[in-house]
Amino acid sequence: MTMTKSAAQALIQQAFEAAARECDSMIEDNPGQWYPCGFASVVIKPARGPVVAALKDLGVGSKAYGGGYSVWNPSKNPTQWMDAKYQGAIAFAKVLKNAGVEAYAECRMD
């Protein structure tokens, strides 16, 4: 995949915006919901390429357990509701996938 640094940065911004929008929407549609409590992230495999380089430049993410590069809570929402965070992670991964970047969302209960 050939992508410029500025295109990678724009893609990352778009992915973060989509994640925040989806997470916020789920919370707004389900007031008072907080269970199950947990975490969500996106894994990008392989951990190389312009998108991973741009994330590193931003100081976002880290090496993923089991390989790849992990972006923790891409919605940046402080909620503890795992399902809302996971919807944000799915939206983030979808933006990357649509641009040809191998990414998937994952979550786990706290």
Buried (B, 14 or more C-beta within 10 A) or exposed (E): EEBEEEBBBBBBEBBBBBBBBBBBBBBEEEEEEEEEEBBBBBBBBEBEBBBBBBBEEEEBBBEBEEEBBBBBBBBEBEBBBBBBBBBBBBBBBBBBEEBEBBBBBBBEEE
